[in-house]
Amino acid sequence: MRIPNLMTWIKNPLLWILDHTTQVVRRRRLRAEVSRLALRSFYAALDEIDALEAKVEAEQKKRLDLLVESRVAAELRRPLTCAVAEFADAFDDEMLAIYEAPRLSDRQASALAWLLSAAGRPNAGEIWERLHESSNEPEDADSEDTEEVEAVTS
């Protein structure tokens, strides 16, 4: 800090006191302004923290809800999974397919093959479809010939 004209202050102590008082008041005002700005920043930061905590809490609630839903869904699917596995065990039999595949409709054979494949038995599904298709071809050809014969004779 530069001291302007020291002699003026020595000669006029009142001027020195007034100048010193002015500086003290300025410093106090600056300190008060800094304190007010710091408090505003502090409260703004607290508001942001509260908002973030609310978001985190909402996300945690969503996560827990999804976890509960997935566990419930798993519990509901468990009997279905067991039933499909039992079905696949029962129908993964080539001898059964040889006797029963010709009696099924195309839609039934396709559904059965699809279910066996989905249950992890793609070979069994292919066997059922193949045996059904092989039994359908001659029968379809005979039925078409019979229909043509009936159409000609009518």
N, C-alpha and C positions, 0 to 999 in steps of 0.2 A: 504494500500500500504506500502510495506516495503521500508525503505530508506536505500539504500546501502551506506555504508561508507560516512557519512556526512562530514567527514574531507576532503575527496577527492574533494567534491564539493566546500567546503569553500576555499581550497587551489587553486583550478583551476576553477574559475567562468566560464571560457569559456566552460569547459566540462559540467557544469550545464546548461548553455544556449543551448548548442547543444543538450543535452538530452531532455530538455524541448521543444525545437523546434521540435524535432523528434516526441515527444508525441503529440504535437499540430497538426502536419501534419498527423499523424496516425488517430487522432480523426476526423479531417476534411475529410480524405479519407473514413473513416468508415461512417461518416454522409452522405457523397455524395453517397456512395454505398447503404446505407439504403434508402435514398431519391429516388435513381434510382429504387431500387426494389419495393418501395412503389408505385411509379408512374406506373411501369409495372403492378403491381397487380391491381392498380386502373383502368388502361385502359383495362386490361383483364376482370375485373368485368363489366366495361361499355359495352364491346363487348358481354359478356354473357347476360347482361340485354337487350341489343338491340335484340339479337337472340331470347330470351324468349318473348319479346314484339311482335316480328314478328310472332312467333308461336301462341301467344294468339290472335293476330289480325286475323290470318288465320282461327283459330278455330271459332272465333266469326263470321267471314264471312260465314263459312260453316253452322254454326247454323242458321244464318239469312236466308241463301238460303234455308235450309231445312224447316224453318218456313214458308217462302213464298210458297214453293212447297206444303206443307201440307195444307195451307189455300186455295190455288188454287184448290187442289184436293178436299177439302171439298166443295168448291163452285160448282165444277163440279158434285160432287156426290149428292148434295142436290136435284136437279130435279129428278134424278134417284130414290133417296130414297122416294121422294113424290109420284112418279109414282108407285113404288112397294107397298107403303102403300095404295094407291087408288085401285090398282089391288087386293090386299089382302082383302080390304073392299068389293069389288064387288064380289069376288069369295068365300068369307066366308059365303056361303049360302047353307044349306043342300038341300033345294028343287031344287036349280039350279044343284047341284051335282047329285041328283037322276035322273034328266032328261038328263043331258049333259055328265056325266061320261061314260056311255056305248058307246057313239059315238066317244070317243077319242081313239087314238092308245095307245099302252103301253108306248111308249116314251113320248107322249104328257101328259098322265096322270101322269107319273113319274115326268116330268119336272114341271107340275103344282103343284104337291104335294111338291116337293122340294122348289119351289119358295114360296109357302104359309108357309112352315116351316121356311124358312130363313127370312120371313117377320114377324115372331113371331106368326104365327097361325098354330102350329103343329097339332092341332086337326082337323082343316079344311083340311089340307093336307092328314091326315090319312083317313078322310071320303071320299075324292075324290079317293084315291087309293083303298080303300076297296070296294066302289061302282063300280069302274071300274073293279076290279078283279072279283067281284061277277057276273058282267054282261058278262065277257069274258069266264068264265069256260064252261057254257052250249053251248055257241056259238062255242067255239073251239072244243068241243067234237062233236057237230053236223057236223061241217065242216070236221073233221077228218073221221067221219063215212061216210059222203057223198063221200069223196075222195076214201075211201076204196071200197064203193059200185060201184063207177064209174070205179075203177081199175079192179074189179072182172068182171063186165059186159063187159068190153072192150075186 
